[in-house]
Amino acid sequence: LRQRPPIQAIAPTVNLDYYRDFENFVDEGERSESVFDPDNMVAVICPDEPALLGMISLLAAPLCAGNTIVLVASETNPVPAVLLAEACATSDVPGGTINILTGRRSEVLEHIAEHREINAIGGAGLNSRQRKILQEGVAENLKRVHLVEETNPDFSDTDAWTCPWNIEQFTEMKTIWHPSST
């Protein structure tokens, strides 16, 4: 994850609603409108330790951006992911929003990397062999990959994991040009 300071540290009084959809006036009689759109389908690869906190920390940003999630649970401790599946099934989360896979990472990483419907991948706790599998698979379809580079990331650092810049990684900026005549 890119480590940027939280927006509160940049401008304490920033209004995030102002930046959600904004217009740019280009020339007289023309304007452009830019909006953030979700990537639609994001794969989240959870670390083995800490299983619950790592899963929730990685899941929050793409879910907050409005994406559908394919979550690969911790290989050594999938119980928190199974409990999350039960909680999602009995809550107001729409069906199919969070899809949880348990099992061996080695069996699903190549398929996730090559799958054309998955537009981005986020994750942590991958070894060098697993990273190489992802790099080779995403090279063909050019999906975005956001992996935590640290070997033992501090998932308890709320400033880093609740920063709006983490959400931005799982969105696309779309700009529409509007020519108009006077």
C-alpha positions, 0 to 999 in steps of 0.5 A: 500500500502506498503510504500517504499521510491521512487527509486530516494531516494534509488539510484538517478541514477538507470536505470529502464530498467536494472531491467525490464528483467534480467538474473542470472547466476547460475552454469557454463553452466546454467542460469536463466532469471527472468521477471516481468509479469502482474497479468492479471486481477486486481479489483480496489475498489475506495474510496468514497472521493476523488472520482476522485483523489482516482480512478486515484491514485489506477488505475495507478499502475495496469494499468501501469503494463499491467493489465486489470482492473475491476474498482468498482467506488465510491458508492456515487460519480460515475460521475468521473468513468463514465467520465473516461469510456467515455474518454477511449471509445474515446481514444486509450485505447484498448477496455476491458482494463478498465471495470467500474462497478457502483452501490453498493459495497456490491453487487459486493465485494463477486463476485470480491473476489470469481471470479477465473479470477481476480488475484489481488485486490487493493482498499481503503475506505473499512469498516471493514465489506467489508474487511471481505467479501474480506478476506473470498472470497479470502481465497479460491483462494489465490489472492493478496489483496492490500488495503490502511489501512489508513482511509483517505489516502493522495492521493495528495502525489505524491511521495507515489502514483507514486513510482515504488513499487506500480506497483510491487504489481500487477506483478509476478516475473517469473523465467525460468531456462535454462540448457545448455551443453558445 
